[in-house]
Amino acid sequence: MFCPTCGKEIPDDSVLCPACGAKLAGDDKKRGFKVRIILPVVLVLVLLAASLAMYQVIRAHTGMTQKVASLIPYRKGDKWGFCDSSKKIVIPTVYDEVYPFSDGLARVNVSGSYGFVNTAGSVVVQPVYDLAGDFSEDVAWFASDGKYGFLDKKGNVVIEPVYSVANNFEGGLANVMLGNIESLIDKHGKTVIPLVIPAIDWNRGVSEGLVRVETLPKDGYIDTKGTVVIPAVYDFAEEFNENLAVVCLDGKYGFIDTKGTMVIKPAYENAWQFQEGLAAVKLNNQWGFVDTKGNLVIQPLYEDVSQYYSFYPGFSDGLVAVELNGQWGYIDTKGKMILYPVINPGSFRDGLAPFGPGGKWGFIDKKGNVVIKPVYIFAKSFSEGLAQIRTGGKSGFIDEKGNMVLPPIYEDANDFHEGIAAVKINKKWGWIDTRGKIVIPAIYDSAWDFNNGVAQVDLNGKRCYIDKKGNLSTQPFLGYFYDGLANYYVGSKYGFRNTKGNIVIPLLYENANDFCEELAAVKLNNKWGFIDQKGNMVIQPLYDEAEDFHEGFAAVGLSGKFGYIDKNGNVVIPLTYEYDYAHWFHLEEYARPFSEGFAAILVNHKWGFIGKNGKRVVEPVYTSMSDFRDGLLAVGLNGKYGFVDKNGKAVIDLTYDKVEDFEHGIAPVYRLVYSGPPGDDYDTLGYIDTKGTQYWED
């Protein structure tokens, strides 16, 4: 029990709190008579022991090891507090939002600010933070003024808020970002493992004492024979244009020539290709332009360059769109402002540029005169004498006089290149000429523009390239060549460090998952196998895909079929289930890990679940399915969600708009309040227990 005055945990039979001395209610209650009959007591103890033994057997059989929450979030109207399992309010419903207890404390929200309460309802961390996470390993992250730090259970800041993002501590380390650099820090804020990827990986952390790490991928250049001309040493490398290419080294951008010589040293925060002898560069968060010798000929004064549909922002027809003081205009190659302001300016081609006042698009000339009235939903720059427009949800093409040359009948379209344009018809891509004649049938899942007579396509899940007659090349696709060179890519290499930061498994693998049940899936020579914590390959790399081990089983996929293997590599559930590997769907979207003896599988776009003998317990009938938690499985059908037991029986009807898995005997459920762009929005109805009891009142 807990003292209602100070919140300290105290012995159940206490009449005074040993911490604060407060007198507890009930200390004057009458004592029962001391019954000195031993036999009934013995019998009761025997029955209790038998019941406990039976419970342990049942728990071992079902895999149920989680504790049941003693305090449950409770909603009364639009205010939240906590109750016990009998719905007796323990912590008053005075908060705007609450979360389940974690590490003995619960997160609460007051007027948009977060703090923490203990199980007695005492506020131990005042609600003053913009954001906060749950306590884990005695600390919690918080955010204040856009910066993240960590605090302890007394509310003391133990790591100052200096990070741009932070995650929970796990295994003594936490994942944070400082600027665009990710690292794992200890509880003193010391960097233990620096990481190379400039974005936080929310799935990264300590797993069974090890941390998955990787090298940065690198770019270089090859010639048309596939020979390496410029080695892969750059963090990023763009295509060549005007005999120069943008490259990135250590976070800074510069330019190299076709021999690999660094012509303009990497000193910029960002950079774009050269266009008409000038390249846009970013310095001190402002954009300017350099010439091919690296001279800064237009000072960095602008917030942005080339607003709409310029794949490579820069000069075109002697002008470029720039943003100054929140408005857009055009400057010439001397930096002189020619037109300002212009609403939604595009790039000039053939003397015309698209612009979009009032939500409708048309074209202007270089004097700002409206040449083609703004009547289209959208318009792109001219390419080879034609410009793509959209109206009525379809794409077509007009000429420079505004005549509709190709009517808007296409679902989507690219610009004309080398006399033809890729268009989408009945959800497939093909090509038309400038008269609208289909020259390459619309049979491709995706398509890129033609370059030097070839175009990249996706056909039946395979990436390849074709010529202008639609013939598939038998040669491997090396890439698009510019100035005789194409960039190539060397992927990351993965390995593992321990919590001290030491490399314990070398960075040898093309990909890797975290350790789970003492094994980790790794990719080598484009196939997946498993290593142990010493780096030994215990299951050879034979599979196209592999998931983590759970309850001794791991899902594996080969040639579009999946099943499960054990830790010896034996196939225990044959690879007979189909998954769409050819179309880049991952195995995890079809085969879930085993949980409490069962695994959900996707068959013909419907979910069911199987036992460890491979037999189907519930046939695939649901549109969504989770994993078993506390003996129940979340399922969805026709937009509604509920829970089934291990026999497939619906124990909580599918009546909710959204649910989450059970944890500690409770699960949150939601109602849909808005559906549409940019995404659905839900309100938390409240929490339910495994019997479906609802812990809220409106």
N, C-alpha and C positions, 0 to 999 in steps of 0.2 A: 504494500500500500504506500501511498504518498502523502506527505504532510500538506494539507490545504493552505497552510500559511507560507511556508518557504519552498515547497515543491520537492523537498528531498525525499528519497526512498527510505522507508523505515520499516521495522518488523511489523508483521500483520497484527499482533496482539498489543501494540504499543498504546499507552494511555497518555503519554507525553512524548513530544518530538525530541529526540536526543540532539538534534541539530540546533533548533531555535527555542525549545522549551515550551512550545505552545501546547495547551491542553486540548486533547482530542475528544470529540463527542463519543458518548457511549461508555465512558470509564466507570459510570455508576450503575451500569446495568446489573440486574440480578444474576448471580452465578447459579448454574444448575447443580442439582445434587450429585455428589460423587458416587456413582454406581460401582459397586465393587464386584459385579458379576463378570468374571473373566471370560467365560466361554463365548458369550455373544461378541465380545470384542475380538477374540481370536477368529471367530467365523467371519466377521466383517473384514478383518485384515486379509484373510485367505481369499475372500471374494475380490477385494481390491487388487491383490497381487495377480489373481487370475485374469481380471479385466485388463490390467496393465500389460500382461504378457500377450493377451489376445490383440490389444491395440498395436503392440510392437510388430506382431505378425502381419496384421492388416496393413500397417504403414509400410513395412518392408515390401509387401507384395504390390502395393499401389504406387510406391515411389513418393508418397506424400511426406515431405520433410519440412515444409514451410510452417511457420508459426501463424496462428490466427491473430489478426489485429485485435488488441483489447480496446482501442479507441478508434472509432470509425468517423470519417468526415460526414457531417450531417448538415443538410441545407434546410433552412426554414425561410420560405420566400426567396429573397435575394441576399440573405445573410447566411454565413457559415459558422459552424462550430464543430464540436465532437460529442459523440454519444457512445454508450456501450452497446453490447449486442442486443439488449432489451429496449433500445432506443431511449434510454434515460440520458438526458443531457448532462455531460460531465464538464465540458468547456462551453460556455455560453455562445450562442449564435450571434456574434457581433462583428465578424470579419467579412470582407468582400469576397474572399477566396481563401481556401485552405487546401493543404496537401497531406497525404498520409504521413505518419511518423516515420522517421528514418534516423537511426542512431540515437533514439531517445528524444529527438526534437522534431517539430513540424513547422513547415514553412507557412506563413500567413501573409495575406495581402490587406493593407489598409489604405484606401484611396490611391491605389496604384503603386504603393511602396511596400517592400518586402522585409519581414523580420521573422523571428522564430519564437515559439512557445514550447514549454515543457509539458509533461503529461498531467501536471496539476493545473495547467492553464496559465501559469506565470509567464510573462513576457521576458525572455532571457536575452534576446537580441531585438532591439527596437526596430520597428518597421521604417527604415530610412533609406533603403537601397532600391535602385531602379530595377534591378533583377537579382535573383539569387537561385542557387541550386540546393538540392538536398545535402544534408551532412553525410559524408563518407569518410571513414577513417579519421573521425573527430574534427574534420574541417569542411567548410563549404565555400564554394566560390560565390562572389558577389560582383555586381557591376554598379559603378557610380560615375556619372558624366562620361559614359562611353568607354570606360576603362575597367578591366577586371582584376580582382585580387582575391585573397582568401582570408577567412576569419575562423576563430575557434568557437567553442560552445559557450564561452562567456561573452562573445561579441567582440573580442580583441582582434584587431587586424594583424594577422601573422605574416602575410605577404602583401605588400603595398599594391594598390590598383594601378598597374603600369601596362597590362597586357591588352591586346585588342580582342582576344577571345581566350576562354579558359574552359577546361573540362574537369570532371570530378577526379579526385585522387583514387588511384587503384594500385595496389602493390607498392605503396610508398611514393609513387610518381604521378604527376598530373600533366596532361597535354595542354600547352599554351601556345599562343602566337604573340610575338613582339614585332610590330610592323608586319612584314610578310614572311617572317622566319618562324617556323614551327620548332618546338623543342619539348622535351620532358624535363620537368623540374622536380626537386625534392621539396620537403615541407619548410625548408629554409629559403626557398626561392632560388636555389643554386641550380644551374643548368647541368643536368647529368648526361642527357643524350641529345645533342643537337641533330635536327632533322633537316632534310634538304628540300622537301616539297613546299612551295610557297602557298599552302592552303592547309587548314587544319583537317586532319583525318579523325572524325569523331569515333571511328571504330578502333583507333590505335590506342593501345595501353599495355600495361603489364598483364601478360597471360601466362600463368604457370611459371612465373619468375623470369620470363623472357619478353623482349620487345622486338617486333618486326621492324626492320629498317631497310632502306633502299638507297641506291645511288640515283643521281639525276640522269634522265635520258639526255642524249647528246645528238646534235645534228651536224652533218657534213654535206659534201657534194660528190656526185658521180657523173661520168660522161655517158654518152648514148650506148656505150658497150658495157656499162655497169662497172667500169674501173673507178676506184676511189681517186679523185683528183684533189679534193680538200678533205682532210681527215675529220671525223666526227668529234670535235672538241668544243663545240658551241652549245650553250644552254638553249639557244633558239636560233634558227637560221631561216630567213625568208627567201623566196625565189629571186633570181637575178632580174634586174631591169635596168636598161641603159648601162650594162656592164658592171653594175655595182649591186651588192646585196646587203640587206640589214642583218646583222648578227648580234647576239646578246652574250656577254661574258660577265659573270659575277653580278648580274642584275643591271648592268649598264649596256646601252646600245651604241653600235658604231656601224661602219661599212667596210666590206672587203671587196677586192676585185676578183676576176675569174681565176687568178693564180693563187688566191688565198692571202694576198698581201693586205694588211690592215691599212686602208687608205684614210679612213676617218676614225680616230681612236674612240673606243666605247666610253662616252662621257655623258650620255643622255638617258633620261628616265624612260623614254620611249622614242620610237622612230618609225617612219613609213618609207616605202619605196621611193626612188627617184622618179619624178614625173616632169617631163619637159625641163630637165636640167636642175631641178630643185627637189629637196626632200624635206618633209615636215619632221621636226624634232621637238622633243619636250624637255624643257629645262626649268627647274624651280616651279613645276606645275603649270607652266605656260608654254604655248606652242609658237615656234618660229620656223624659219627655213634656212637650210645650208645649201651651198653649191657643191659640185663634185670634188672640190679641193678642201671642203670642210669649212669654208668661210661662212660665218653667220650673216647672211645677206639681208634677211628680214628678221628683225629682233623678236624674241619670244614675248609677245604681248597678248596672245589670244587664248581664250579658255578652251577652244576646240577647233577642229578643222573638218571640213567635208561632212555635213550632217547626214544626208540620206543616200543610202545605197551606193556608196563608193567603197568597193572592196579594198582598194588601196587609196586612201585619202591623199589628194595632192592636186597639182595644177592640171587643168584640162582646158584647151582652147585659150590658154593664156590667163585664166582666172581660177581662183579657188575660193570656196565658201569658208568663212571664218566666223567664230563667235566672239563678240566684243561687248562687254558690259551686259551680258544676257541676251543680246540680240545678234542676228546673223546678217552678214553682208558678203560682198565679194571684193577681194583685192587682186591687183595685178602682180607681175613678177618683180616689180620694184617696191611692193608693199603699199602702194597707193590704194585707198578705199575707192572703188568705182561705183558700187551700188550699196546703199545702206539706209534703212534696214530692209531685209527681204524675209518674208515668212516661209519657213520650211524650204530652204533652197537646195536644189540638187546640183549635179555637175554639168557644166556646159559641154555640149558635143554638137558639132555642126552649127555653132552659133546660137543654139537654144539650150535652155536649162529648165527642168521641171520646178515648179514652186506650188505651194499648197495653202493659199489663204482660205480661211473659213471652212476647212475640212474638205474642200474640193481642189483638184489638181489640174493645172494647165501648164503653159510654157511661156517664158519671157525671152527677149533678146538681150544683147549686152548693154543696151541702153535702158533696160528695165521696162520696155514696152511689152504689153501682153499680146503675144502672137497667136497663141491657141488658148481660148477661154478655159478657165478652170471649171470643168464639168465632170471630171472623172473621180472615182473613189481613190485612185492612186495612179501615179505615172512615174516611169523611170527614164533615165537619160537615153538619148538616141544612140544607136549602135548600128553601123552599116546602113544608115538612112532610115531606120525604123525605130520607133519607141514603143515599149510595152505600156499598155494602160489597162486598168481594171474598172469594170462597171457591171453591176448586176451579179457580182460574185464570180465573174469570169474574166479571163485575160484575152486581149487582142492586141493589134498593132496599128499605129497610125504613121503617116508620113509627115514631112516637115511642114506641110501646109494644113495639117490637121485632118486630112482625109483618112477614113477608116479603110485601110488596105486589107487587113485580115480581121474579120469580125470577132468579137469576144465570145468564143465558144470553148476555150480551153480552161481546165481546172486550175492550171498553173503554167508558167512558162519562164524560160530563161531568155537572155538577150541573144541576138543573132551574132554568130561567130563563124567565120569562114563560110558565109553564105547560107547557113542553116541554123535553126533554133530548136532547142529541146522544149517539148510541150507535153502536158499531162492530159491524157484522155482515158476516161474510165479507170482512174487510179493507177495507170501505167504510163511510162514515159517513152516517147519516141521523138522523131525530128521532122520538121517541115522546112520547105524552102521559102523564099520570099513571096511566092504565089500561093502559099498555103497547102501545097501538095505534100503529102506524107512521103518522105524519102527513106525513112527508116521506121519500121512498124513500132507502135507503142506496146512494147512487151516487157519493158524493164522496170524494176522496182525503184530505181533511182538512176539519175543521169547527171553527168557533168558536161561542161562545154567542150567543144572540139579545140584542140591545140596541135598544130603541126600534123593535122590529118587523123588524129586519134582522140577518142573520148573514153573516159572511165565510166563503167556502168556496173550496177548490181543486178544479177540475173539468177533467180532461184537460190538466193542466199550466197552466191559466190561473186566476188569482186574480180572484174576482168576489164579488158578494153577492146574497142571495136574500131574499124575504119569507117569511112563515109558510105560504104555500101552495106554496112551492118554486119560485116564479117568479123567473127570473133578471132582475136589474135591467138596464136599458139605459143607466143613468146611471153615470158613473165613480164608483168607491168612494172616498169622501173620508175615511173613518175612522169610528170610534165616537165619538159625541158625549156629553159629560157636562157638565151645566150649560150646554148650548147651544154648547159649543166642542169641537173635536177638535184634537189636536196634529198638526203636520205637520213634515216633515223636509227639510232642505236638505243634500244630500250633500257629501262632501269634494271639493276641487278639487286636481288633481295637476299637478306640474311637476318641474323638475330644477335642482339646484344643482351647482356644481363642488366640487372638494375643498378649496377655500378658503372655502366656504360661500356664495358669491355665487349668486344666482338667474340662471341663464343661459337657461332656458326657462320662461316665466311659468306660474303655476298656473292653467291654463285648462280642464283636461281632467277628465272625470267619473271616469276611471280611467286607469291607465297601467302598463305593464310596464317592466322595466329595459331599457337598451340592449343589443343583441346584434347583432354584425356591423354596427355603425354605424347601426342603425335601432331604434326603439322603438315598440311597439304602444300606441296611445292611443285613448280612447273619447271621442267628441264627438257630442252630440245622439243618444245611445243607440246609436251605431254605431262600429265599430272601423276604424282606418286606421293608418298608420305615419308617423312624423316622423323627420327626420335630426337630427344633433347641433346644428344651428343652429335647430331648431324648425320647419323647413319641412315642410309636409304633402306627402310624396313619393308616398304611396299614399292615395287619398281614403278617408274613413270610410264604407264600404259594407257592412261585415260585422257579423253578430250577435256573433261572437267571432273572436279572432285570437290565435295563439301567436307565440312569438319565432322569428326567423330562425336557421336552422342549416344550414350548408353551402349557403347561398343560397336555401333554400326555407323558407316559413312556412305552417303549417296555418291555414286560415280556414274559418269556418262561416257559412252563410246558409240560413235557413228549414229548419233541420234536416238540411242536407246539408253535408259537408265535403270539401275537397280541398286543394291546395297552390298557392301563388303564388310568383313570383320577385321580385327586388328592384325590378323595373320595374312590378310590379303585374299582370303577365301570369299568367293561370291556366295552370299547366304540368301539373297533374294535376287533371282536371275534378272539380267538386263533385258527386260521385255517391254517396259513402258517407254512410250515415244515422247521425245521432247524436241522442240524446233531449234536444234543447234545450228542449222544452216542459216536461219534468219537472225542470228546473233542473240537469241534468247538464252539466258543463263540457266543452268541446271537448278539453281536455288528457286527459280520461278515455277518449277514443276515438282521438286522433291524437297520436303521439309525434313529436318532432323527428327530422330526419335525422341519422344518425350513421354514419360510415364508409360513406356511400353508400346507406344503407337506413333505412326508417322503419317502426315497428310500428304497426298499425292494428287497431281492434276492430270486428268484423263479427259481428252476431248473437251477442254475448256471448263470442266467441272471438277470440284474437289470432293474426295472421299478420304478414308484413312484405312491403313493396313496395320496388322500386328507384326511381331517379329518373325512369325512363320511365313510372312509374305501374303497371307490370306486377307482378303478385303473384309473388314468389319462393317464398314458403311460404304455403299456404292457411291461413286462420284455423282452427286446431285446438287452440291452447293456451289454458289458463285465465288465464295471466299471462305477461307478456313485458316485458323491459327494453329497453335500448339497446345497440348494439354497442360493445364496448370490447376493445381488443387483438384484434380480429377474431372475437370470440365474443359470443354473445347469451344472456343468462339467460332460461330459459323454465320454465313450470310446468304440470303436468298431473296431475290426480288426487292433489293434495296433495304431489307430489314435484317436485324442481327439479334442473335440470342446464343444459347449454350446447349450443348449436348453432352451426355455422359459417355462412358467407354463402350456402351452397347449401342450408341447412336441415338438413344432416346433423348428427345428435347425436354430438358428439365427446367429451362428458362426460355419461355416462348420467344420467337423471333418478332419482337415488337419495337426494338430500339433502332434509331437511325445510325448509331455507331456504338461500338463497345471496345473495351480493351481487355487484355488477359487478366485473370485473377492473380492476385499477389497477396499473401497472408490472409486469404479467405475473403477478400473484397475486390470488386472490380468497378471502375468508373463506366457510366453509360451516358450517352449524349443524345440531344435532339438537334435536327437540322433547322437552322434559322435562315439560311440563304444558300441558294444554289446558282452558280453562274461564274463568269470570269471575275477576278483572276482565280477563284477557287471556292469550294464549298466552305461554309462557316457553321460551326457547331457551338451550342451551349452545353455545359455540363449539367445534366439532370441531377445527378447525384451518384451514390454508390449502392451496390447490391452485394449481398452475400451469396454463398453457394446454394442457398435455398430459394434465392430470388427475392428475399426480403428487401424492400426499398427503404433506404435511409434518407428520406427527405419528405417535406410537406410544402405544398404551395399556398 
